[in-house]
Amino acid sequence: MKASWDLTSLPQHPTAAAGDPTPDGGRRNVLRLAALAALPMLPGAVWAQDAYPSKPIRVIVPYPAGGVVDLVTRAVTERATQALKQPLVVEARPGANANIGAEAAARAPADGYTLLAAAPFLATNPLLAPNVRWKTDDFTGVVLIGAPPNLFCVAPTLPVKTLRELVDYVKARPNQVNVTNPGIGSSNHMGQELFFSITGLEMVNVMYKGQPQMIPDLASGQVAFGLVTLALAMPHIREGRLRPLAVSAPKRVPELPDVPTVAEAGFPDAMFLPWYGIVAPAGTPPQIVRRLSDEFTKALATPEVVTRLETMGTMVTPAPADEFDRLIRSEVQRWTRVIRERNIKAE
């Protein structure tokens, strides 16, 4: 399931001009060289960064140990430990829809020794509950790891075979067809709300404490429609207990080659991947962020890590610090609009 995240629509940072065409380009190059030559005269504290890391690095996971985010984070950090030559200690700090762990990371020193395993909550939580004691700008991106595709699924008894047919079916029955909701602000819930904001659908939310709890009701037809993570949906699809209509991913997935993407189904703007990544407290020295980003990216290129993540149902879509940071900022813009339009509020 290896694929590339489409970052082409995001603003690009200006690149350094190798051959400066301006009249004073040569002078600029001389100034650059002079600045480099002066670096040894800088205080020793700057050069101490070369020794980074000199002690274990804590990686806070704001979800329970053994969950998907925890396992994905460990797959990457265990490999990166070898290159960094210091342990990356994964610490589960679950609770309050990831806010406990995020707050702990936001308050940590910005020295490269505390990181946070991030997911879309990083962009949505401060929007859903403005009173949380941290904000998206408290963090800077380090590396995008990947994303688990979601499937638009219906009960086999529902008389629809395509996503377009589902839209027509629900529009003919406004506020009569129910939809699973594994938690206000969860990735699946937000993906559904994005779809509803695009299509204008109005459905009745049936609340659950997570995806595993909602799948039996979806399969039995008690609930008509829901977004389900690929890994959780596949056993039920194979048994004919769920009908997939589309996959929320840039490309079709090998497990379901006949199931179209949401774009192919006619709704390109509804594509949403609940990404995973690693961030650092804002203000972490750029050279440390680059070092971490480089080592994590190398880890994500190794076949054993790719295989391990794909086994968990996660597409490996690595992006370095600057691209990941732009993705996070664009997510804030997108969810600000959706949350306002759909009047979504935290529980």
C-alpha positions, 0 to 999 in steps of 0.5 A: 500500500505504499503511496505518496501523499499529495502535497502539491496543492500546499504552498511551497517554501522558496528554494535557495538559488544555486546560480543567482541570476541577480547582478549581486549574486556573486556578492551574496555568495561571498557573504554566505562563505564569509558567514560560514567562515565565521561560525567557529567563533560562535559560542560553544553552546551552538556547537554542542548541538552536534552531540545531539542526542546525548540522552534518551528521547521521550516520545509521548503517545496520547493514546493507550499503549497497544493501540494503533498510534502506539504501535505505529510510533514504536515501529518507527522509533525502534528503527531510528534508535539505531541511528540516533544511538540513544533510546527513544522511549515511548510513553503512553499518556492517554486521556481527554481525547489526546489532550493530556498527552498533547499538553504534556508535550507542549509544556516540555522544554523545546530541546529535542528530548520530548516529541509527540506522536500526532494525528489529526487531533493536533489540528482539530482539538483546539478548534472543537474545544477552544479551552484546551490548554495547548494549541496547534502552534505549540508544535512543529512538524518533524515527520509524516509517517503514514495513514490508514485508509478509511472505507465508506461502508454500508450494511449489506441490506441497504439498497445502494451499491455506489457512493452516488447511490448512497447520497441519493438515498439519504437525500430522499430521506433527510434525517431518517438514515442513521450513521455510526459515530465512534466519537465526536472529533475522532478521525472517522467522525470528522471524515464523515462530516467533511463528506456531509459538508460537501454533499449536504447530507443530513443523517442521524448520529448513533454514538459509540465508544470506538470503531470495534463497538460500532461495527456489529451494528453496522454489519447487522443493519441497525446503522446504515452507514459509517466510515471504517478503517481498512484493517478493521473492515476487511474481515467483515467485508470478506465475510459479506457483512459489510459492503464497501462503496469507496476508499478514502485514499489517493489510490485504490488499495490492493486488498480491494482493487474493485472498490473505487477511491472517493475521487473516482466515485465522484467526490474528490474533495471528500478524500481524507486520511487520518494521518500519523506523524511526529511533532516537536514542541515549537521552538525546537532548534531547526538543526535538531528537527532536521536531524530527527526528520532525516533519521525518521525518514530513513527508518520509513524507507527500510523494508522491515518498517514498511512491511510492519506498518502495512501489516497494521493497515497503514500506508507509508507516506513519509514527508519531511519536517517542512512538508509535514508542517505545511500539511498540519497548517492546511488541516487547520484551515480545512477543519476550521471551515468544516467545524463551522459549517457543520456546527460541530462541538466537543462532547 
